[in-house]
Amino acid sequence: MLKVMLVDDEPFTLQGLQVIIDWESGGFEIATTCSNGKEALKYLSENQVDLIISDIRMPEMNGLELLETIKREKISDAAFVLLTGYDDFAYTQRAIRNGCLDYILKPVIEEELISVLKKVTNLNRESIILRKDREKMEDAYLARIIRHFIKGKYNDEDIEYANKHLQLSGNLRFVDIEFVNRDIEIDDSDVDEYDMAIMQRQLYNACKEILKEFANHFTLDITYDDDSYNVGFIFCDTMAVSSDMSETEFLNALIRKIEVLVIKPVRMLCGEPVPDISELSKSFDSCRRLKSIAGFHNKKKLYFYEEIQSGHGSFILCKDTIDEIIGAIEKNEAVMIEAGIDKLLEELQNKEGNNRAFDLNINYLLFQLIHLASELDDTVNQEEIIQYISEKTSDKAFRRGSHQHLKKFCLEYAVYLSELRKSISRGILSVVEAEIKKNYADNISLKDLGDKYHINSSYLGQVFRKNYGMSFKNYLTNYRIKEAAKQILHTDKKINRIAEDVGYKDSDYFIRKFIEIMGCTPSKYRKTNRGE
């Protein structure tokens, strides 16, 4: 309901206005009545209304003075309508120049009042659309600024914008918030990108609802790989201090509140603390490294990067055995890999503090695998290898900690390294390009393409990123949006229909992606480029 204020010094006029029409059926409610401009200003100082209908001639403060005061002091954004007589035309002209929406002649006729209310309704509807578009643009722009910091490619304007729109004080961390065991609970073959995006949006909205005062600190699409549907969070230690909590207490409390709203378990991975926003990329990179090995640790809800960096006391590293496993992986010798894993696990079972000893040795193995891939192909970026390891440690069975799945990981990694040595990238990419052009509106994924063309999907993703400078998911999204832009310009289809045509079931999600890539809403893109 739109709230209405009636202002007139004649009680009979106020009574008549309240009964002349059915306000509620038109979507309005009378919030208050006032007898002069001063009473109206007092009410507006503490309350908001959407429409003010005021007489011109009143004692103490007339309607024109009321309008001018509201506009000058920016007291309210409500639409303003004057009640006037034929001899008030000069006042009416002055009011229109000061932003008065319309005027109604006395005595008020029902049809004229309804006509003005329809105008207010349409104006309010347009205002809501514009506000939502503006909010989406602001969210998309802030997300872009945050990505600049994460990549370490920012400028002074980015710093100024971030300091204005984020509450940055004390040390910062990049925190990854994600669903726990997503792939255990959900069969990905039955869930498309839209469904995962809906889950991600629910997680995002829950975070913003819980920490309203820090809502801008949460962002979408800061992902490590094509299958990530996480939420990024810029945490400042002053958040915990202001709540009279430790950092761990604050984040654990946030996890519990999120889980209540999304009705699913979540976890947080916290990158190393940095002194200011300019070093956010360090925290983000450490969060990636933490994610890549979290699957090898005891399962919990909250991880800190410092935990994997801290010393492990007197625990012994089974270096010789791990080096044997590394050698077998390099040669892709499956039997030797399995034997090496069995030997490592047997050695670890005989050590005190078995869990921490396991963590130490697995960390060493993982970092050696990263180094091995870089040695085999000096064009390979270590961060891309970390991305691969992150994908594999997110595997649903691997998360359960079975030793068989440690074997499975090492065997698959050996195959992965073997494929790194092959020079097949250009041929397979041309096939993938053709698939995208033909089936871009369908739910296609790297896994599907890998299975179809008998190639490791993680390797395919790395080749794709190396050749196009972006992930497969981002390439597909860009292609879909560019195809949508063509339809927006050359057809009169509705935006939601175009969204469906290019593979998006949710028009809001489509609009957000369109803004990120094209820099404006689809409606504005159509108007601007058509000259409408």
Salt bridges, closest charged atoms under 4 A:
ASP8 OD2 - LYS106 NZ 3.46
ASP55 OD1 - LYS106 NZ 3.13
GLU68 OE2 - ARG94 NE 2.96
GLU73 OE2 - ARG72 NH2 3.95
ASP88 OD1 - ARG57 NE 2.84
ASP102 OD2 - LYS119 NZ 2.77
GLU135 OE2 - ARG131 NE 3.79
ASP158 OD2 - HIS148 ND1 3.08
GLU178 OE2 - ARG267 NE 2.63
GLU178 OE1 - LYS291 NZ 2.63
ASP183 OD1 - ARG399 NE 3.89
ASP188 OD1 - ARG182 NH1 3.13
ASP192 OD2 - LYS505 NZ 2.96
GLU193 OE1 - ARG480 NH1 2.94
GLU209 OE2 - LYS212 NZ 2.71
ASP221 OD2 - ARG512 NH1 3.13
ASP221 OD2 - LYS513 NZ 2.83
GLU247 OE2 - ARG173 NE 2.72
GLU259 OE2 - LYS301 NZ 2.74
GLU279 OE1 - LYS282 NZ 3.21
GLU306 OE2 - ARG173 NH2 2.49
GLU307 OE1 - LYS300 NZ 2.87
ASP323 OD2 - LYS319 NZ 2.85
GLU324 OE2 - LYS343 NZ 3.43
ASP342 OD1 - LYS407 NZ 2.81
ASP359 OD2 - HIS297 ND1 3.25
GLU375 OE2 - HIS371 NE2 3.05
GLU383 OE1 - ARG288 NH1 3.75
GLU412 OE1 - LYS392 NZ 3.11
GLU412 OE2 - LYS408 NZ 2.85
GLU433 OE2 - ARG426 NH2 3.17
GLU435 OE2 - LYS452 NZ 2.50
ASP451 OD2 - LYS447 NZ 3.29
GLU483 OE2 - LYS486 NZ 3.15
ASP492 OD1 - ARG530 NH1 2.96
ASP501 OD2 - LYS493 NZ 2.71
ASP501 OD1 - ARG497 NE 3.25
ASP508 OD1 - LYS136 NZ 3.56
GLU516 OE2 - ARG512 NH1 3.46
GLU516 OE1 - LYS513 NZ 3.89
GLU532 OE2 - ARG530 NH1 3.32
